Amino acid sequence: MELTLDQAVQFMGRLFQQREYATLARMAEELTQQNPRIAIAWRYMGIAKIFTEGIGEQHLHQAALLDDEEASLWLSVLSECACYPKGKLVADDIIAQVGFTRLRRSPYMDYPTEVTIETQAVCNAKCSFCPYDTMKRKGDRMSDALIDKIINDLKAIPEAVPFTIAPFKVNEPFLDKRFITVCEKINNELHNAKLRIFTNGSTLTDEVIDRISGIRNVIHLWVSLNESEKASYEAKIKLPFEKTIARLDALHKRADGGDFHQVIVSRVADGSDADGKFSSFLKARYPLFDCILLGREDWTGQVHSEEQRRVSPYGCYRWFEVSIMASGKVALCCMDGEGKHVIGDVNNQSVLDIYNSPRYKKLRQYTNSRIAAVPPCDQCTYC
């Protein structure tokens, strides 16, 4: 069956997402032979050939000549990447740098892609991979007035610019009785804001699940479970395993009824057999939930980690975010759990003034790689 042009473009997009570059190159080349004016086919052929044969810039140039702005962006990034030693960058590094450069050319240079609002720095877990247990700022609580001010500040983001709010940081957000009310206020007052909701799962009572279902514009409900066996869970998380699993059973039953938010369940992976056991456990017990395995981070040196990971050689997407702690001070990013690298304070500054402060904006404007950034970004392995 022959594909329409729209169908062919969608299919090439899927091939690109699935990293099937050889097939993508063949399909794109066939399209350009049928019609040499299809700019997107020239672009996909150039990208695919760069990743399979190491050449393809001429095809990207052809796409650019046909007014394909995305091809011009790729050419710009490839020019930047040429200064790296051969073999230093992998395909995913280049793709990530393209995404970073795309953000630089978007309204997000002036408006954040995501805003973290930690309403209180309180958690009931003591996860071995999290800085909470040793944090000096434990117990901080954001006032209702400051929450309202932050929401009011964010109204300055044009409605045509969508962004995300993550109402958590280093805490269990549902321990704050105001949490769902805050989410509802965001729904009502910030129509271009979507929500990412996070929890360790232990607080998901039937009442909480019912109320979560009524929150609008939720990208996902993220549950940090981390272990699938009682002994390891209670050793690493310091919460009762059966209680959390019972809450997830109730959540899955609710999701099975349809019309519920996407649920993600994650584990901080350690490369052991437990990673696979965790994935298998979730697939068998919670088939409606998505499983994600994360790398362990050192939280800008605030958590000890023996895992040696590469510092990503592309620009950091976190430089397009604002991370507000319960005190109102703004941490450098989500990985600055203790707030050792403060870039502003929403008690006496607007959110957007902090986001566009010269020192922070310089990261977005002029720093192409984390490796070339100032500390602690130059040692950060967070993807």
C-alpha distance (Angstrom), angle and dihedral (degrees) to the residues before:
residue distance angle dihedral
M1 . . .
E2 3.80 . .
L3 3.77 117.3 .
T4 3.77 124.9 -132.4
L5 3.80 115.7 -123.1
D6 3.81 91.1 -102.8
Q7 3.80 90.8 50.8
A8 3.81 91.2 47.8
V9 3.81 91.3 51.1
Q10 3.82 90.8 50.0
F11 3.80 90.5 48.2
M12 3.81 92.0 50.5
G13 3.77 88.8 50.3
R14 3.80 90.4 54.6
L15 3.79 91.6 48.2
F16 3.79 89.1 52.2
Q17 3.81 92.3 49.3
Q18 3.80 90.5 49.0
R19 3.83 91.1 48.8
E20 3.82 92.0 -122.5
Y21 3.77 92.3 147.7
A22 3.82 100.2 160.8
T23 3.82 92.0 54.9
L24 3.79 90.1 43.2
A25 3.81 91.8 53.2
R26 3.81 92.3 51.6
M27 3.79 94.3 47.5
A28 3.81 93.8 45.7
E29 3.82 91.2 48.6
E30 3.80 91.3 52.0
L31 3.79 90.2 52.1
T32 3.81 93.3 50.4
Q33 3.80 89.3 50.8
Q34 3.80 90.3 52.6
N35 3.79 93.0 45.5
P36 3.83 120.0 4.9
R37 3.83 90.6 -165.4
I38 3.81 94.9 71.2
A39 3.79 100.1 108.3
I40 3.80 96.7 -175.0
A41 3.80 90.7 56.2
W42 3.82 90.4 54.5
R43 3.80 89.0 48.9
Y44 3.81 94.7 50.3
M45 3.79 90.9 45.0
G46 3.82 90.4 52.4
I47 3.81 93.3 48.7
A48 3.79 93.3 46.0
K49 3.80 93.6 48.0
I50 3.80 91.9 48.6
F51 3.79 89.3 56.1
T52 3.81 95.8 42.3
E53 3.80 104.7 32.0
G54 3.79 104.6 15.3
I55 3.81 91.6 -118.1
G56 3.77 130.9 85.8
E57 3.77 108.1 110.3
Q58 3.80 91.0 113.6
H59 3.81 89.5 60.8
L60 3.78 90.9 49.6
H61 3.80 89.1 50.3
Q62 3.80 88.6 53.1
A63 3.81 90.2 52.2
A64 3.81 90.3 48.1
L65 3.81 90.1 52.2
L66 3.80 86.3 56.3
D67 3.83 88.7 56.7
D68 3.80 96.8 -101.4
E69 3.83 102.7 156.3
E70 3.79 92.5 -169.7
A71 3.81 89.8 59.5
S72 3.80 89.6 52.9
L73 3.79 89.1 51.8
W74 3.82 90.9 52.0
L75 3.80 91.0 49.8
S76 3.80 90.4 51.7
V77 3.80 91.9 51.4
L78 3.81 93.1 45.8
S79 3.79 88.4 53.3
E80 3.83 89.6 53.7
C81 3.80 91.3 47.0
A82 3.80 92.4 52.5
C83 3.81 89.7 80.6
Y84 3.82 91.6 64.2
P85 3.81 118.6 92.7
K86 3.80 113.6 -97.5
G87 3.79 110.5 -85.8
K88 3.80 94.1 17.0
L89 3.81 93.4 108.2
V90 3.80 126.8 53.5
A91 3.80 124.8 -155.7
D92 3.81 93.4 -96.7
D93 3.82 90.5 54.5
I94 3.80 90.5 56.8
I95 3.80 92.2 45.6
A96 3.81 89.8 50.6
Q97 3.81 91.2 49.6
V98 3.81 89.5 51.2
G99 3.81 88.8 54.4
F100 3.80 90.4 47.7
T101 3.81 91.6 50.3
R102 3.79 90.6 47.3
L103 3.81 88.7 57.2
R104 3.81 89.5 50.9
R105 3.80 89.3 57.9
S106 3.79 93.8 47.3
P107 3.82 136.1 78.5
Y108 3.81 86.7 -93.4
M109 3.78 89.6 83.9
D110 3.82 84.1 76.0
Y111 3.82 101.7 25.1
P112 3.82 126.9 46.3
T113 3.79 121.9 -111.7
E114 3.81 89.8 -146.3
V115 3.79 137.2 14.7
T116 3.80 121.8 -159.6
I117 3.82 114.9 -150.6
E118 3.80 112.9 -173.4
T119 3.82 104.5 -167.4
Q120 3.80 93.1 -171.2
A121 3.80 135.5 -0.7
V122 3.79 97.3 -129.2
C123 3.80 128.7 122.9
N124 3.80 133.9 170.6
A125 3.83 94.0 -151.6
K126 3.79 131.5 74.4
C127 3.78 101.5 -155.2
S128 3.79 114.1 -171.0
F129 3.81 91.7 -136.2
C130 3.83 96.4 49.4
P131 3.83 129.5 81.2
Y132 3.82 94.2 -137.9
D133 3.79 98.7 97.9
T134 3.82 93.2 58.4
M135 3.81 97.8 34.6
K136 3.78 116.1 128.8
R137 3.80 91.9 -154.5
K138 3.82 95.5 60.3
G139 3.80 112.3 140.0
D140 3.81 97.3 29.1
R141 3.80 110.8 146.2
M142 3.78 126.5 -162.4
S143 3.79 113.9 -133.3
D144 3.80 121.4 -120.0
A145 3.80 88.3 -118.9
L146 3.80 92.2 55.9
I147 3.81 92.0 47.8
D148 3.81 88.2 53.0
K149 3.82 91.0 47.8
I150 3.80 92.4 52.1
I151 3.80 91.8 49.9
N152 3.80 89.5 48.0
D153 3.83 90.5 49.4
L154 3.80 90.0 53.4
K155 3.80 91.4 56.6
A156 3.81 85.2 78.0
I157 3.81 88.5 72.8
P158 3.83 105.3 96.7
E159 3.79 113.4 -109.9
A160 3.80 88.7 -123.8
V161 3.83 88.7 65.1
P162 3.82 110.8 75.2
F163 3.78 118.4 -154.7
T164 3.79 140.3 169.0
I165 3.79 131.5 -116.1
A166 3.80 119.2 -154.6
P167 3.83 105.9 -166.5
F168 3.81 94.5 -160.3
K169 3.80 140.9 59.2
V170 3.81 122.2 162.5
N171 3.80 96.9 -6.3
E172 3.79 147.8 71.9
P173 3.81 98.9 -99.5
F174 3.82 97.4 -160.2
L175 3.81 90.5 64.3
D176 3.79 85.0 74.1
K177 3.81 105.6 80.5
R178 3.81 88.8 -152.7
F179 3.80 93.8 59.5
I180 3.80 101.1 98.6
T181 3.82 91.2 40.6
V182 3.81 88.2 54.4
C183 3.82 90.1 51.2
E184 3.80 90.2 50.0
K185 3.81 90.4 49.8
I186 3.81 89.6 52.4
N187 3.82 89.0 50.2
N188 3.79 91.3 51.8
E189 3.81 100.2 42.1
L190 3.82 106.4 30.1
H191 3.79 107.4 49.9
N192 3.82 94.3 174.9
A193 3.81 93.6 53.0
K194 3.79 125.1 98.7
L195 3.79 123.1 -165.3
R196 3.79 132.8 -128.2
I197 3.80 109.5 -163.0
F198 3.79 121.4 -160.3
T199 3.80 133.5 -170.8
N200 3.79 141.8 154.8
G201 3.81 86.7 -127.5
S202 3.78 98.0 -120.5
T203 3.81 93.1 102.8
L204 3.82 97.0 51.3
T205 3.79 99.9 114.5
D206 3.80 119.3 169.5
E207 3.81 89.1 -100.7
V208 3.80 92.2 51.9
I209 3.81 91.7 48.0
D210 3.82 90.0 51.0
R211 3.78 91.4 51.2
I212 3.81 93.3 45.5
S213 3.79 89.2 55.5
G214 3.80 89.4 61.6
I215 3.81 95.3 54.4
R216 3.80 112.1 102.2
N217 3.80 132.2 -143.9
V218 3.80 94.6 28.6
I219 3.81 115.0 162.0
H220 3.79 92.1 -167.1
L221 3.77 146.3 -33.5
W222 3.82 105.5 -121.0
V223 3.80 118.5 -156.6
S224 3.80 118.0 -166.1
L225 3.83 100.6 -152.5
N226 3.83 99.9 148.2
E227 3.81 99.4 176.1
S228 3.80 135.0 55.6
E229 3.81 98.0 -167.0
K230 3.79 126.9 70.8
A231 3.81 99.0 -130.2
S232 3.79 96.8 49.0
Y233 3.82 92.9 41.0
E234 3.78 94.3 52.8
A235 3.80 91.8 43.5
K236 3.81 94.4 51.6
I237 3.81 103.4 29.3
K238 3.82 101.1 29.8
L239 3.81 94.2 -141.2
P240 3.84 131.0 112.3
F241 3.80 107.4 -88.4
E242 3.81 98.3 -152.9
K243 3.81 92.0 52.7
T244 3.80 93.8 52.9
I245 3.82 92.7 44.9
A246 3.81 90.8 50.1
R247 3.81 88.7 53.6
L248 3.82 91.2 49.7
D249 3.81 90.2 48.0
A250 3.81 88.6 56.1
L251 3.80 91.1 46.2
H252 3.81 91.8 51.2
K253 3.79 91.1 48.7
R254 3.80 88.7 53.6
A255 3.81 91.6 47.9
D256 3.82 89.3 49.3
G257 3.78 87.6 60.9
G258 3.80 89.0 64.5
D259 3.80 132.5 -125.8
F260 3.81 96.1 74.4
H261 3.79 131.9 126.1
Q262 3.78 121.8 -90.8
V263 3.81 109.3 -87.4
I264 3.81 122.1 -149.1
V265 3.80 121.7 -169.6
S266 3.79 116.6 -164.6
R267 3.78 142.7 -167.0
V268 3.79 129.8 -164.3
A269 3.79 96.7 -127.2
D270 3.79 124.4 -138.4
G271 3.82 101.1 -175.5
S272 3.81 92.8 -107.7
D273 3.79 130.2 122.1
A274 3.80 86.7 -94.4
D275 3.82 89.2 76.2
G276 3.79 91.7 63.0
K277 3.81 92.7 41.1
F278 3.81 89.5 53.4
S279 3.81 92.5 51.5
S280 3.82 91.6 47.1
F281 3.81 91.3 47.7
L282 3.80 92.1 53.2
K283 3.79 93.7 45.5
A284 3.79 91.6 51.9
R285 3.80 100.1 40.3
Y286 3.80 102.4 28.9
P287 3.82 108.4 26.5
L288 3.81 92.1 162.3
F289 3.81 93.1 59.7
D290 3.79 124.6 82.3
C291 3.80 117.6 -126.4
I292 3.80 122.4 -141.6
L293 3.80 126.8 -177.3
L294 3.80 113.9 -154.9
G295 3.79 131.3 -163.1
R296 3.78 117.4 -114.5
E297 3.80 113.4 -105.2
D298 3.79 131.5 -159.1
W299 3.82 93.2 -140.3
T300 3.83 93.6 -126.7
G301 3.79 90.5 -47.4
Q302 3.81 95.3 -46.6
V303 3.84 95.1 111.5
H304 3.79 124.3 45.3
S305 3.78 113.4 -119.3
E306 3.79 126.5 174.3
E307 3.80 92.1 -168.9
Q308 3.80 111.0 110.3
R309 3.79 109.7 -143.2
R310 3.76 131.6 172.0
V311 3.80 120.6 -104.7
S312 3.79 103.6 -120.3
P313 3.82 110.1 -111.6
Y314 3.80 94.5 -144.7
G315 3.79 131.6 80.1
C316 3.80 117.6 -80.1
Y317 3.79 120.7 -106.6
R318 3.83 88.5 -153.8
W319 3.81 88.3 73.4
F320 3.81 85.2 74.6
E321 3.81 93.0 58.8
V322 3.81 139.0 77.5
S323 3.81 119.1 -139.2
I324 3.82 111.8 -162.1
M325 3.80 117.5 -169.4
A326 3.81 124.3 -150.6
S327 3.82 89.9 -99.2
G328 3.79 90.4 59.9
K329 3.79 92.4 -111.2
V330 3.79 115.0 128.1
A331 3.79 117.1 -128.3
L332 3.78 121.2 -147.5
C333 3.81 90.4 -108.3
C334 3.80 145.2 -32.5
M335 3.82 90.2 -74.2
D336 3.81 92.8 58.6
G337 3.79 92.1 85.4
E338 3.80 98.2 164.8
G339 3.80 94.1 41.8
K340 3.79 96.7 -118.6
H341 3.80 91.7 148.8
V342 3.81 104.8 49.4
I343 3.81 117.2 -177.9
G344 3.81 99.7 179.8
D345 3.80 148.8 -24.0
V346 3.81 123.4 -115.7
N347 3.80 90.1 -157.5
N348 3.81 87.8 78.7
Q349 3.82 104.8 10.5
S350 3.78 133.3 57.5
V351 3.80 117.9 -111.3
L352 3.80 92.0 -117.7
D353 3.81 93.5 47.8
I354 3.80 88.3 56.4
Y355 3.79 92.6 45.5
N356 3.80 90.9 51.6
S357 3.80 97.2 41.0
P358 3.83 109.4 134.4
R359 3.81 96.3 -113.8
Y360 3.81 94.6 49.7
K361 3.78 96.0 40.6
K362 3.79 89.9 51.9
L363 3.82 88.8 66.8
R364 3.80 90.7 57.2
Q365 3.80 96.0 41.4
Y366 3.77 105.6 41.6
T367 3.80 111.8 13.8
N368 3.80 110.8 90.4
S369 3.78 97.7 177.0
R370 3.77 138.3 28.5
I371 3.79 87.5 -132.4
A372 3.82 88.4 63.9
A373 3.82 94.1 44.6
V374 3.79 128.7 101.2
P375 3.83 120.7 -98.7
P376 2.98 132.9 -44.2
C377 3.82 92.5 21.6
D378 3.80 92.1 57.6
Q379 3.83 90.6 65.4
C380 3.81 99.4 38.3
T381 3.81 118.2 118.6
Y382 3.81 96.8 -177.1
C383 3.81 111.8 129.1
